[in-house]
Amino acid sequence: MSVNRAAEIRRMFDGLVPRYDLLNRLMSLGKDVRWRRWTAAALAPRGALTLDVGTGTGDLALALRRQGARLVIGLDFAPQMLAEARRKAEARGLDGIAWALGDALHLPFPDDTFDCVVSAFVLRNLVDLPAGLAEMARVLRPGGRLACLDMTHPPEGPFGHLYRFYLRRLVPLLAGLVGGDMSAYHYLADSLQDFPNAQTLAALLESLGLTDVQVRLLGGGVVALHLARKPSPRGHGCDYLARRERGREPSGDDMRPRCRF
Ligand SMILES: C[S@@+](CC[C@H](N)C(=O)[O-])C[C@H]1O[C@@H](n2cnc3c(N)ncnc32)[C@H](O)[C@@H]1O
């Protein structure tokens, strides 16, 4: 891993804070808010201890808490991003969220800790993607759920061409117009270049031992939500766990792992 590269990325995000939320709204035509809300809803986080990796200005952490997560920890390695997240939560009077300065590649938590682990628009920025995903899987408790929302490669055809043009040429211009850092928004298109497509990312999650991997394409196929589950110790499916948690003795039929989000 390149320590310098990670430091550059951290500095870049810290510098983006003043215009970050505004540019997200403009670039996605306001859809990014809905995508994070759907991500939170897909996890059904009511009562869950939840980790938001690369929380940035905290929008997903806030959405998870609003949807009933018991405690959300928003982790990021960029202190200015975290300061903005904290300010937002306080301004909205939201408690039950803790902010942690830390590295996604070395999560400062024991194995099997969280009911849910999420990330939004973070994976492309990791200097070692498999290591980052392995860390997320490590801190997830058996039976716990993972959700990763990120940009993905646009479909082939006219829409794909148009979208690539939009990302390469118009987004940096837009960033310049609102007083943002144009070079950082050139980086946005570059960060997608070597990023695996949605299918390969799903295979990577499976290779880490996660199960029930699902992919949902959003925004006409330019954003992907990956959902997965960490298997429970004796190979019992989540139906088994859910019934046991409700106090009912599981039947043989419950033992088949057939959980779906
Ligand atoms: C594009 S922003 C996404 C922020 C937020 N999740 C959202 O939905 O808007 C990517 C975030 O990931 C953070 N990040 C990137 N690499 C990281 C790492 N190795 N450890 C912790 N945070 C990281 C950046 O500091 C930045 O805040």
The ligand as an SDF file (V2000), in Angstrom:
LIG
                    3D

 27 29  0  0  0  0  0  0  0  0999 V2000
  -16.3500   10.2390   -1.3720 C   0  0  0  0  0  0  0  0  0  0  0  0
  -16.2270   10.4090    0.3540 S   0  0  0  0  0  0  0  0  0  0  0  0
  -17.7240    9.6150    0.9030 C   0  0  0  0  0  0  0  0  0  0  0  0
  -18.1990   10.1770    2.2170 C   0  0  0  0  0  0  0  0  0  0  0  0
  -19.5540    9.6710    2.7030 C   0  0  0  0  0  0  0  0  0  0  0  0
  -19.5320    8.2590    2.9720 N   0  0  0  0  0  0  0  0  0  0  0  0
  -20.6550    9.9990    1.7240 C   0  0  0  0  0  0  0  0  0  0  0  0
  -21.5100    9.1500    1.4840 O   0  0  0  0  0  0  0  0  0  0  0  0
  -20.7000   11.1280    1.2540 O   0  0  0  0  0  0  0  0  0  0  0  0
  -15.0100    9.2120    0.7840 C   0  0  0  0  0  0  0  0  0  0  0  0
  -14.6320    9.2720    2.2530 C   0  0  0  0  0  0  0  0  0  0  0  0
  -13.8320    8.1420    2.5690 O   0  0  0  0  0  0  0  0  0  0  0  0
  -12.7810    8.5620    3.4130 C   0  0  0  0  0  0  0  0  0  0  0  0
  -11.6950    7.5970    3.2750 N   0  0  0  0  0  0  0  0  0  0  0  0
  -11.0210    7.2610    2.1620 C   0  0  0  0  0  0  0  0  0  0  0  0
  -10.0760    6.3430    2.4430 N   0  0  0  0  0  0  0  0  0  0  0  0
  -10.1740    6.0990    3.7810 C   0  0  0  0  0  0  0  0  0  0  0  0
   -9.4660    5.2460    4.6640 C   0  0  0  0  0  0  0  0  0  0  0  0
   -8.4600    4.4770    4.2630 N   0  0  0  0  0  0  0  0  0  0  0  0
   -9.8300    5.2440    5.9660 N   0  0  0  0  0  0  0  0  0  0  0  0
  -10.8460    6.0320    6.4130 C   0  0  0  0  0  0  0  0  0  0  0  0
  -11.5320    6.8700    5.6170 N   0  0  0  0  0  0  0  0  0  0  0  0
  -11.2010    6.8900    4.3110 C   0  0  0  0  0  0  0  0  0  0  0  0
  -12.4490    9.9640    2.9270 C   0  0  0  0  0  0  0  0  0  0  0  0
  -11.7640   10.7180    3.8940 O   0  0  0  0  0  0  0  0  0  0  0  0
  -13.8270   10.5060    2.6080 C   0  0  0  0  0  0  0  0  0  0  0  0
  -14.4010   11.1560    3.7060 O   0  0  0  0  0  0  0  0  0  0  0  0
  1  2  1  0
  2  3  1  0
  2 10  1  0
  3  4  1  0
  4  5  1  0
  5  6  1  0
  5  7  1  0
  7  8  2  0
  7  9  1  0
 10 11  1  0
 11 12  1  0
 11 26  1  0
 12 13  1  0
 13 14  1  0
 13 24  1  0
 14 15  1  0
 14 23  1  0
 15 16  2  0
 16 17  1  0
 17 18  1  0
 17 23  2  0
 18 19  1  0
 18 20  2  0
 20 21  1  0
 21 22  2  0
 22 23  1  0
 24 25  1  0
 24 26  1  0
 26 27  1  0
M  CHG  2   2   1   9  -1
M  END
$$$$
